[in-house]
Amino acid sequence: MRGLFRPAALWTASAVLAALIAVPPLPAFADTLVSQGKAATASSTENAGTAPAAAVDGNTATRWSSAATDSQWLQIDLGASTSVSRVVLNWEAAYASGYKIQVSPNGTAWTDLKTVTGGDGGVDTWDVSGTGRYVRMLGVTRATGYGYSLWEFQVYSGTSDPVPGCGTVNAALNKAATASSTENAGTPASAAFDGNTGTRWASAAADPQWIRVDLGSTRTICRIDLRWEAAYASAFKLQSSADGTTWTDLKSVTGATGGTQSYDVSGSGRYVRMHGTARATGYGYSLWEFAVHTTSGDDPVIPGGGDLGPNVHVFDPSTPAATIQSRLDSVFQQQESAQFGTGRHAFLFKPGSYPVNAKVGFYTSIVGLGQNPDDVTLNGVTVDAGWFGGNATQNFWRSTENLSVQPPGGTNQWAVSQAAPFRRMHIKGALNLAPTGYGWASGGYIADSKIDGAVGPYSQQQWYTRDSSVGGWVNGVWNMVFSGVEGAPATDFLGKSYTTLDTTPISREKPYLYFSGNEYRVFVPARRTNARGVSWANGSTPGTSIPLSQFYVAKPSDTAARINAALAQGLHLLLTPGIYNIDQPIAVNRANTVVLGLGLATLIPRNGVSAVKVADVDGVKLAGFLVDAGPQKSDVLIEVGPQGSSADHAANPTTLQDVFVRIGGAFAGNATTSVVINSDDVIIDHTWLWRGDHGEGIGWNVNTAETGLIVNGDDVLATGLFVEHYRKYDVEWYGERGRTIFFQNEKAYDPPNQAAYMNGSTKGWAAYKVGPAVNTHEGWGLGSYVYFNVDPTIEVENAFETPVKPGVKFHSLLTVSLGGNGRINHVINGVGGPAQGVETIPSKIASYP
């Protein structure tokens, strides 16, 4: 883990230390004493000479004191609702070691403004923020055997006029943030801008330190609010910058006392930072929240929420089944064979039972809107291959998730190949993964699903199942991989093609849309470690829920500039079904941002730009969309973290789930590399990166693409990695401690001859290369196949190329020559017999080295 670590016990000591510090007040803005001479009452008085009024008379020689018990209070009636900015307590020798400052509109319902522990008497000054008519000190713990005793209890109200036109919206909320340092992984810079006063940024224990926020564009800045944790700055500067390099001072502060502070400023800039120059404690700087206000109307506010567009079909149980079935069938007729068509559809079912069968064609998603899969039940969610003569090897780009199926015949059919996720499903019966007639199918993916009966892959060549429960598994052809699956068969790779891991080391389920009350929400499941079985086995999946109002609901007509403005404003992104032509990358710069596509929403980058770029921040979730490379060659289509990324995201990794890339097929697309992972700790959970081998715009020098995936980050995990047909290496892995569970690959079909397909003096390019400097890497269930349909005499020397080191390990490797069209001479590093001949018999290695 990177960063500094401060033990919890020491932090407790820090909180106590901060509570002991009492310095003369330096208000954040001009404030006025509003409590003196006001009516005061108390829970008790020691005697007639220590009445409550004595604590608000301005005379430090008179005092209020209570009975000698812990739970006692002193209350002031300000006469009207008043904004409270500061309180000062001047204790007599009988003081409180623990107490609360509270505010109330009516003297009955109280809100805590400040909780103090470890107090040492003397003069306590606290900056607070709240509004009410009544203010009280509620004693919790006495420091002596006597009661509580105050010479004076003073309440101040901020009265300075705000900057004219200064907006009330926090322009820094959920914006991208960086800092000079962080105390540990649990105190990132983003925590000071997330609107949550229970999370914080903390720095290393040194001077100076800074934290900054990127507002996304140049803004006119009029006020900055700081809510300090106990480890606060006694001196600091508030600064702005146009470029994040040259800084202008907006405010210089000395003698600060922590708490909540607000500063009227005047200036402009895209970046705003707090530059701490002196700490008040021995620890670092720590902020619960850092808010920036800008001139009203400076930038238009982009609203969140909205309708889901015409290609999202929403049903509830009151809709007649015949109406639903008719709509399902109509769309299926359009989409059944529309492999490279432009239609995009999502069918959403609100909680209830539906006696319908959803046949699922291309670019169609069938989704339950319940919190759990059993909240929605259909008779069937099925895929067959009649459109392609009973061959399911091209049943791509469709999905189903978050519902249960009660098949009338006892078995549900899902005959698919790549890019057809089956998530959060409950099949109340058996599941058949083959087409009618048992024609070929070429691999798929199940996650977080429960199949009561047996799963029959039959003609499926390979399959990956993760964190699920099955009633049995009928057979295996080449490569069946399981991790965290209850009921999975034991490992028997050489005999039955099974590779089984008892658990999945790290996983987090895909975010999903659901309907609660009268609103749509997106649920973000929590990270799991060593997971086994479904996440919803014991009730609802653990995680957090985000209302749709916090998402920009994008339509295909939206520009990338507007989408990026919404993201910069702090919104998440929901891509409704359709095709998005973008002339700049979708820029995800804020930690924990969710980008969720419906109905295989498709991004086409134009003019050679990237489609998506993610900053080196925590917990971004990319899910459920397709990137179609544009005609002008892009260098990289999806980039997670810029070059040189090094932040630790182990506690909150970024995830890519059901994110697919296509180069050619619909038209002649081009890209050098499909996906580059520079950030550490990323989880790639089901992706298909495909340089097209059929469709439009296909050819060795037409839809050019060199590499599918390059991993530079450390501790990256791939679960369900499908990468196919690239002209050189399909996967290059240079980060340490990488892991892959299930890899499906076909080498490029179309090299014109062996001379055009040489890696220096080596025949062909390996499918999966681990860089020579890597010391630790591991893979389970990896397969690579060749089908050279232009020149069947082409050879590949090795399917897998890795350094030979103790920490580099592989389990269950195989190679295949499809019908003898080409040859793979060795499985890995010169080890393993050749894959060749018309019999299509795999060459297998159970473990390497």
Secondary structure, DSSP 4 states (H G I P E B T S, - for coil): --S----HHHHHHHHHHHHH-------SS-EEE--TT-EEEES--SSGGG-GGGGSSS-TT--EE--SSSSEEEEEEEEEEEEEEEEEEEE-SS-EEEEEEEEESSSSS-EEEEEEES--SSEEEEEEEEEEEEEEEEEEEESSSS--EEEEEEEEEE-SPPPTTB-SS-TTTT--EEES--SSTTS-GGGGGSS-TT--EE--SSSSEEEEEEEEEEEEEEEEEEEE-SS-EEEEEEEEESSSSS-EEEEEEES---SEEEEEEEEEEEEEEEEEEEESSSS--EEEEEEEEEBTTSSPPPPPB----TTEEEE-TTS-HHHHHHHHHHHHHHHSS-TT-S--EEEEE-SEEEEEEEE--TTEEEEE-SSSGGGEEEEEEEB--GGGTT--TT--S-EEEEEEE--TTSEEEB---SS--EEEEEESSEEE-S-TT---B--EEEES-EESS-EE-TTBSEEEEEEEEES-B---SSEEEEEEEETPPPPBHHHH-EEEESSEEEE-PPPEEEEETTEEEEEEEPPEEEE-S-TTTTSSPSEEEEEGGGEEEE-TT--HHHHHHHHHHT-EEEE-SSEEEESS-EEE-STT-EEEEEEEEEEEE-TT--SEEE-S-S--EEEEEEEE--SSPEEEEEEES-TT-----TTS--EEEEEEEEESBSS---EEEEEEE-SSS-EEEEEEEEE-SSSBS-STTTS---EEEEE-SSS-EEEEEEEE--SS-SEEE-STTEEEEEEEEE--S--SSGGGSEETTEES--SEEE-TT---EEEEEEEEEE--SS-TT-EEEEEEE----TTEEEEEEEEEEGGGSSEEEEEETTBS--B-STT-PPEEEEEE-
